[in-house]
Amino acid sequence: MDNDVLKNIKARRSLRAYTGQQVSAADLDTILEAAAYAPSGMGLQTWHFTAVQEPQLLAQLNERIKQAFATSDDPHVRERGLSDSYCCYYHAPTLVIVSNVPTQWWAAMDCACALQNIFLAARSLGIGSCWINQLGQTCDDPGVRQLLTRLGVPADHKVYGCAALGYAPDGVVFKDKKLKEGTITIVR
Ligand SMILES: Cc1cc2nc3c(=O)[nH]c(=O)nc-3n(C[C@H](O)[C@H](O)[C@H](O)COP(=O)(O)O)c2cc1C
């Protein structure tokens, strides 16, 4: 039997198209508080959550990520950097940048726990979300870093992931989720 928490976990899906409707201040506070309640290695909570809701700054961030991609050796990444239409955050109205000090080997795990709390809290409020990974590869590019610092990401942090947040346009259909077989072993 599914309780509300399990139903919410199973109903969460990555959303890759957003309406222009902004996430309210109260909902954003709730989501960020849920993030901060996630487990962290030794309870150190060295992470930082930088939420950006200003459309021009988000567009600028995308441009700087594209500039970094444009010089990549990987043709697929380079193609994204040179594309006029590429938007790594799918024009979501809110992006939460999740960063951490890289000095503990579990820094990325702390951030992943916080991100999952963000996705589930958002889902429980009727807000769609998607993990956005492009700052993981580009946060130390000088142009990207300059803007991240302006936005409030601590200078000694690396970005381990971001959450795009917003509302689904009418008619969005999610493919049925098929669970891969053979990923669970139970020893009794
Ligand atoms: C570590 C990680 C990185 C991801 N990066 C991206 C990304 O950059 N862009 C994107 O559209 N989805 C990204 N995703 C979302 C996955 O593609 C998605 O979770 C997966 O396809 C399963 O779909 P679901 O989230 O709807 O269950 C990422 C997910 C994880 C866990």
The ligand as a Gaussian input file, in Angstrom:
#p B3LYP/6-31G(d) Opt

LIG

0 1
 C       23.131000      13.072000     -11.469000
 C       22.018000      13.454000     -12.418000
 C       22.247000      14.367000     -13.429000
 C       21.221000      14.744000     -14.293000
 N       21.446000      15.734000     -15.206000
 C       20.434000      16.137000     -16.008000
 C       20.618000      17.241000     -16.897000
 O       21.650000      17.901000     -16.921000
 N       19.572000      17.584000     -17.700000
 C       18.379000      16.890000     -17.697000
 O       17.504000      17.210000     -18.476000
 N       18.177000      15.849000     -16.836000
 C       19.162000      15.482000     -15.995000
 N       18.958000      14.473000     -15.076000
 C       17.623000      13.836000     -15.012000
 C       17.637000      12.396000     -15.539000
 O       17.817000      12.402000     -16.934000
 C       16.307000      11.739000     -15.119000
 O       16.216000      11.708000     -13.729000
 C       16.170000      10.318000     -15.661000
 O       16.089000      10.317000     -17.063000
 C       14.943000       9.596000     -15.083000
 O       13.760000      10.313000     -15.343000
 P       12.796000      10.851000     -14.171000
 O       13.576000      11.860000     -13.363000
 O       11.631000      11.470000     -14.878000
 O       12.409000       9.696000     -13.306000
 C       19.942000      14.119000     -14.186000
 C       19.715000      13.205000     -13.148000
 C       20.724000      12.896000     -12.263000
 C       20.431000      11.956000     -11.109000

